[in-house]
């Protein structure tokens, strides 16, 4: 069986967050990691960047923008599955756009300094 070492990349840094992981599930804005002993760890606002079975490695990417996108998608999917419009979709989408704009401004500032 292949157990994974899980690393989390955030702000250009990478840290190992779990070992012997055999199960990963997206639940709203969180990834749930479960190891071979059944212990769970929740990683908020991250998505899978790379899965390499040959290296038994899973790399997660964390960003405030991903948290907001995951929240938006969670509300949207719930609305679609219940076939009912949820007005909070609009607010969640505005949060995504605002965070995206913030990221672009930060990147622009860094580019101006370099």
For each residue, the residues with C-beta under 8 A, 3 or more apart:
1: 22 36
2: 22 53 56
3: 19 20 21 22 35 36 56
4: 18 19 20 21 22 51 56 57 58
5: 16 18 19 21 56 57 58
6: 16 17 18 19 21 33 43 58 59 60
7: 14 15 16 17 57 58 59 60
8: 14 15 16 17 43 46 59 60 61 62
9: 12 13 14 49 59 60 61 62
10: 13 61 62 63
11:
12: 9
13: 9 10
14: 7 8 9 59
15: 7 8
16: 5 6 7 8 19
17: 6 7 8 33 41 43 60
18: 4 5 6 21 33 35 41
19: 3 4 5 6 16 35
20: 3 4 35 36 37
21: 3 4 5 6 18 24 33 34 35 58
22: 1 2 3 4 34 35 36
23: 32 33 34
24: 21 31 32 33 34 48 58
25: 31 32
26: 30 31 32 47 70
27: 30 31 32
28: 70 71 74
29: 44 45 67 70 71 74
30: 26 27 42 43 44 45
31: 24 25 26 27 42 43 46 47 48 60
32: 23 24 25 26 27 40 41 42
33: 6 17 18 21 23 24 40 41 42 43
34: 21 22 23 24 38 39 40 41
35: 3 18 19 20 21 22 38 39 40 41
36: 1 3 20 22
37: 20
38: 34 35
39: 34 35
40: 32 33 34 35
41: 17 18 32 33 34 35
42: 30 31 32 33
43: 6 8 17 30 31 33 46 60 62
44: 29 30 62 67
45: 29 30 62 63 64 66 67 70
46: 8 31 43 60 61 62 66
47: 26 31 60 61 66 70
48: 24 31 51 58 59 60 61
49: 9 59 60 61
50: 57 58 59
51: 4 48 57 58 59
52: 55 56 57 58
53: 2 56
54:
55: 52
56: 2 3 4 5 52 53
57: 4 5 7 50 51 52
58: 4 5 6 7 21 24 48 50 51 52
59: 6 7 8 9 14 48 49 50 51
60: 6 7 8 9 17 31 43 46 47 48 49
61: 8 9 10 46 47 48 49 66
62: 8 9 10 43 44 45 46 66
63: 10 45 66 67 103
64: 45 67 68 99
65: 68 69 96 99 100 103
66: 45 46 47 61 62 63 69 70
67: 29 44 45 63 64 70 71
68: 64 65 71 72 92 95 96 99
69: 65 66 72 73 96
70: 26 28 29 45 47 66 67 73 74
71: 28 29 67 68 74 75 92 95
72: 68 69 75 76 89 92 93 95 96
73: 69 70 76 77
74: 28 29 70 71 77 78
75: 71 72 78 79 86 88 89 92
76: 72 73 79 80 89 92
77: 73 74 80 81
78: 74 75 81 82 86
79: 75 76 82 83 84 85 86 89
80: 76 77 83
81: 77 78
82: 78 79
83: 79 80
84: 79
85: 79 89
86: 75 78 79 89
87: 90 91
88: 75 91 92
89: 72 75 76 79 85 86 92 93
90: 87 93 94
91: 87 88 94 95
92: 68 71 72 75 76 88 89 95 96
93: 72 89 90 96 97
94: 90 91 97 98
95: 68 71 72 91 92 98 99
96: 65 68 69 72 92 93 99 100
97: 93 94 100 101
98: 94 95 101 102
99: 64 65 68 95 96 102 103
100: 65 96 97 103 104
101: 97 98 104 105
102: 98 99 105 106
103: 63 65 99 100 106 107
104: 100 101 107 108
105: 101 102 108 109
106: 102 103 109 110
107: 103 104 110 111
108: 104 105 111 112
109: 105 106 112 113
110: 106 107 113 114
111: 107 108 114
112: 108 109
113: 109 110
114: 110 111
